[in-house]
Amino acid sequence: MRTRPLKVALLGCGVVGSEVARIMTTHADDLTQRIGAPVELAGVAVRRPSKVREGIDPALITTDATALLKRGDIDIAIEVIGGIEPARTLITTAFEQGISVVSANKALLAQDGAALHAAAEAGGRDLYYEAAVAGAIPLVRPMRESLAGDKINRVMGIVNGTTNFILDKMDSTGAGYQEALDEATALGYAEADPTADVEGYDAAAKAAILAGIAFHTRVRLDDVYREGMTEVSAADFASAKRMGCTIKLLAILERAADGESVTARVHPAMIPLSHPLASVREAYNAVFVEAEAAGRLMFYGPGAGGAPTASAVLGDLVAVARNKLAEATGPGESAYTQLPVSPMGDVVTRYHISLDVADKPGVLAQVATTFAEHGVSIDTVRQQGKDGEASLVVVTHRAPDAALSGTVEALRKLDTVRGVASIMRVEGE
């Protein structure tokens, strides 16, 4: 066993970074045995050096992350700063200095993953990022290593714990969106500004990373269709229950039937209660992978929080450290297919549409004709009326999103349609 330690620079020491430092200290002997050499925390770069960080030697604290990386003895950098800059510059600097990197930065990887992989390859170093997608859930490495010999056709998952907590509370208690969000905030599941979560930005970044791995093609954040969940209502859940469904914010990645393109999207959707993802409660994450040979696989567990995310970071640290000792590198970017990402209009799925209409003869026929004129076949219709007003709930067969959009635009022009109360996709069937 090598006695000279591998030296680690920790970039960022917030909730995740402080937990990484704690585990490195408390599990030092175990990590040494698993790696084959000691790992030593050689420096911690922070913005606020005056903050007390329990368990971390103040002598390790620095505000100059660049100088830490350039001092000449760092083997591995752990980046848990988040955001685009200065994280991007620091990771690039690490590769230039011959330092391998472990990152939890989903936003940066979704935006500039190709450039970061290229920099890692040019420097002959590793870039690992298990913690960027689903916290403690082993997902990135199984998809890019365990399933490397298989063909993944579809990935569908709950990849944001905050939104799942909110939707679960709306489903189980009948609460409205704001009430459920307030509870999530009080319990620490939602940030003071929850926009990144509830509008789907966080899930979209994770979707871009997973799509690139699954389909061996470059998918950027801008390629992912995104729709938030702030308009999901208690009435939507009531409709879902009547259909034997619940509602989840899903990341869905699909390979086209002809294999010539892929799609990546994030949006709320109704899924049958019989689907494994329907039973994912509270702030948990789960990802359902469909592969040609392996069949259907589900990965489940806590998707956020200091300890779960740190667990994924330390798993990557062990892997990268072993590679360092073996003078090897792990798998890099695999983007050989160069498949185009199709627009949302090409996606084919089912829809649940709730309309406010006039309660008079001929309305249903008018609506049905509009659907038919746009090539959208109706599966079921439910109508309720009172005092001259009515609600009409239509569930369609599978149709392209573009056809559905044209249908809704035409419905809004009918004088008998007072408004479109909600539109939701139906998945998982």
N, C-alpha and C positions, 0 to 999 in steps of 0.2 A: 504493500500500500504506500502511496506517495504521502510524504509527511509535509511537504511545502504546501500551504493552503492556496486554493484558488480564490482570488480576491474579487469581491462583488461590490459594485457601485449601485446604490439605491437612489433612483431619481424620483423624488416625491415621497412624502411621509405623512399622508393623510390617513383615512380610515384603513385603506388597503395596505399602504406602505408600512404603517406602524405594525400591522398584523404580520406582514412578511418579516419584518425585523424581529418580532417576538418569536415567531416560529423558528427562524434561523438560529436564534439564541437557545431556546429551550430544547430544540431537537437537534442540536449541533452534533452530538455523538451518533445519532441514528443517520443523519444526513451524510456524515463522514463514511459510515459503513456502506451506505447505499451507493455513494458516488465512487468511493475508492480513494478519496482525498478529502481533507478538511475544506470547508468553504468559510471564508472570513468576510464579514461586513467591513469593508475598507473605507467607506465614506457614504454620507447621506446628504444629498442636495435638497435644500428646502428654500422656500421664499421668506419664511418668518423664523429666523434662527432663535429668537427670544422665547418662543413657545416651548413649554416643558414637554418633553417626550419621554415618558416613563420607560425605563429599561434600555434606553439608547445612550451610549457614552457621549456626552456633549462634545468631546474632542473630535467625534466623527462628523459633526454637523458643519456644512458649508453652504454658502449661497452661490458659489461659483461652480455650477455643474460642468461647464466646459473644462475648467482647470482640473476638476476631478477626473474626467475622462482622459485628459491628456497627460496625466502625471506619469504614465509609462508602466504601471504595474497592475492595471485593472484587466481582469480576464472576462468578466461578464457584467453587463449593465441590466438592471431591472427598471423599466420605465413605467411608473404608475402616476404620472403627472396628469395625463388626459389632455384632451383638446389637440389642436393642430400645432401651434407654436407655443413654447419653444421645443416641444417634444420632437417634432420632425427634424429640426436642426441637430438636436442632441443625439438622436438615434443615428443620423447620418454621420455625425462626428465619431460616434462609437465605432461604426464599421470602418471608417477611415483609420482609426487607431488600432484595428485588429481585434476589436472587442465584440463578442456575440451579445445578442440582445433578447431579453424576455420582455414582452409588452402586454398590457391589458387595454390598449388604446383602440377601441373599436372605431371611433370617428376618424382617426388618422389612417388606420388600415383600410377602411372603406373608401376613403378619398384618394390615398396615395400608396396603396398596397403594392402596386406594380413597381413604383420607383424605389420603395424600401426593399423589396425583394431583390431588385437589381443591384442596389448598393450592398446588400448582404452578400450576394454572389460575387460581386467585384472584390469584396474584401475577404472572401473565403470564410465567411462566418455565418452563424445561425441566426435566424429570426423566428422565434416561437411566440405564440399568442393565444394559447388555450383560454386564458382568462378573459379575452376580449368578447367572447360570444355568449356564454351561458354559465358564468360563475364557476361553481365547483363541478359542473357536469362535464365528464370527459366526452368531448364531441369533436373538436377540431382534429385531434390526433387520430381517433378511430376513423374519421372520414378520409383523412389524407394518408393514413398508413394502413390500418386494418382493412379498409375497403378499397385500397388502391388497385386491387386486381379485379374489382367488380365495376358495374356500370350503374350509377345512381340516376334514377329517373325523376324522383320527386322528393322534396323535403318540405314538411309542413310542421310548424311548431309555435309554441308560446315561448317567446324569448325575452319578455319583459315582465318582471315580477310585480311592479307597481300596477300596471294595467290589469293584470290577471287578478290581483287582490280587489281592485275596484269592481270589475265585472262579476267576480265571484260574490261579492257582498250584494250587488244589485240583484243577482240571481237568487241567492239564498234568503235574503231578508226583504226583498221588494223595495229597497231603498232607491232613491233617485241618484243620478250621476253625481251631483254636487255633494249630497249627503255621504255617499261612499267615498268620494275624494277627500272630504274633510276627515273622515275616520282614518284613511290611509296616511294623511299628513300627520295627524295626531300620534299615530303609532310609529312614525318615522319611515314608512314605506315610500312616501311621496316627498319630493323636494318642495321647498317654498314656491319655486316656479316649476310646475310639473310639465311644462310644454314639451320637452324632449321626449318624455314618456307617453303622455296621453295623445299627442299628435303623431306618434309613430316614428319619430326621427331616430330614437335609440334602436328600435326594432329594425328599421330600414338599414341602418349601418351594419347590424349583425347579419341581416339577410344578404347584403352585398358580399360579405366575407364568406358566408356559407355557400352561396351560389358559385363563387369562384372556385372553391374547393370541390364542390360536388360535381361541377360540369367541366372542370379543367379549362376555364375560360375567364377572361377578365370582366368582372362586373363591378362597376363603381356605384357609389351612393346615388348619383344622378340617374342611374339606370333603373332604380327600384321605384315602382309605383307606390305611393304612400297615401294613406287615408287615416285620419285620427278617429278617436272613439268618443269625442265629446258630445256628439249628437245621439248616441245610443240612449234610449229611454226605457222607463219601466214598461211602457206599452210594447216596446220591441221584445222585451223578455217575456211578456205575457203571450205575445204571438208565437215566440219561439217555443214556449212550453206547450202550446196547443199543437205544435208540430212534432213534439217529442224531441226538442232541441234545446241547446243553450247557446250563449254568445261568447266568443273569445276573440281577442285581437291576435290575428295569425300572421306569421311570415310564411309565404308559400312560394316555393321555387320549383319550377317544372321544366323538364326537357320536352320539346315538341314531339308529337307522335312520329314525325318523319326524321327526328334527330338533327334537324338543320338549324334550330334556334332554341333559345331558352326564354323563360319569363321569370321575373322576380317582383313580388308585390307584398305589401303589408296593409291590412285593412281588417275591420271587424267582420265577422262572419258567423252565421248560424251553423252549428255542427250537431249531428244526432247524439243523443245521450249515450248511445251504444259505442260511440267512437272513443278510443283511449284518451284522447286529449280533453274530452268533456269532463272527466273526473279529476282534472288537475286543479287543485284548490289553492286558496290563499295566494301567497306571493311566489309559489313554485313555478318553475319552468319545465317544459317538456318538448322534445323534438322527435318527430316521427319521420323516419327515413325509409324510403322504398327503393331497394336495389334489385337489379335483375336476377342475381344468383342468391344473395342472402335473404331476399324477401323483405318483410316489414320488420323494422327495428325501432324501438322507442328508448330514448335517453331522457331520464327524469331526475330532478333534484333541485336544490336551492340555486337560484340563478343570480343572486346578488348578495351584498353584504361583505363586510371586511374579511371574516374568517373563511367563508366559502371561496371568495375570489382569491384570497391569499393561498388557499390550498392548490388552486390551479396554477398560480404563479410558481409555487415551490415545486410542483410536478414538472413544469418546464425547466426550472433551474436545475433539477437533478438530471434531466435529459441532456440539456446543453452542456452541463459540467462533464458528464460521461463522454460526450462527443469531443470535448476539449482534451480530455485525457487520452482519448484514442486517436487524436489528431485527425478527426473526421468531422463532417457536418451532416445534419439531418436533412430531410426533404425540404426543398425550396418551393418556389412557385411552380405550379403546373398549369400552363395556359396554352397548351399546344392546340386545342381545338379551335380557338378563336371564333366561337359561335356568336352570332349577333343576338342582342337582347331585344325581343319583340315588344312592341308597345302594348299597353293595357287593353287597347281596343281589340287585340287579337285573342285575348284570353277567353276561353269558353267555360262557362259555369252556370249554375242555376241562380235564380233571384227570387227574393221575397219583397214584394212591393205593396205598400199600404197607401191607398188613395182616399182622399175626402171627396165625395161626389154628391150630386143632387139625388134625392130619393124619389125617382120617378121612372116610369117605364122607358125602356130603350137604352138606359145608361150602360148596362152590362154588355149589350150588343155592340154599342159604340166602342167601348173599351176593348172588347175582344177583337173587333175589326182592326183597331189600331195596332194591336199586337201582331195580328196576322199579316198586316201590310208591311211590317218591318221584319218578318221572318222569325218571330219569336213565338214558340208554341207554349200554350198555357197548360199547366198540369192540374192545378186546383184553383178554385175561386171561393171566397167566403164573403158574404155581404150582410151587413147589419144596417138597419135604417130606423130613423125616428124623427118626427117633426120636420120633414122635408129635407133632412140631411142624412147622409149614410157614409159608412166606411166600406171600402172594397179592398180585400186582401187577395192579391194574385201571387201564386207561386208558379214559376215557369219551369219548363224543361231546360236543358242545357242550351245556351246560345252565346254567341260572341258578345263581348262587352260593348263593342261599337253598335251592334244591333239594338241592345238594350238601351243605350244612351239615346239613340234615335227614337226609340219607342217612347221614352219618358218625355223627350222634347215635344213630340207630337201630342202626347196626353195632356201636357200643360196647356196646349192651345184649344182643347175641347171646352166648350162653354159649360158642359155638365161636370167637369172636373174642377173642384174648388182648390185642390192643392195636392202635392205629393208629400205625404206625411213622413215616409221613410223608404229607403231602398237598402237592402242588405243581401249580400251574396250568401249562398248556401253551399257549404263545402263538406268534405269528408264522407261522401256517400259512394 
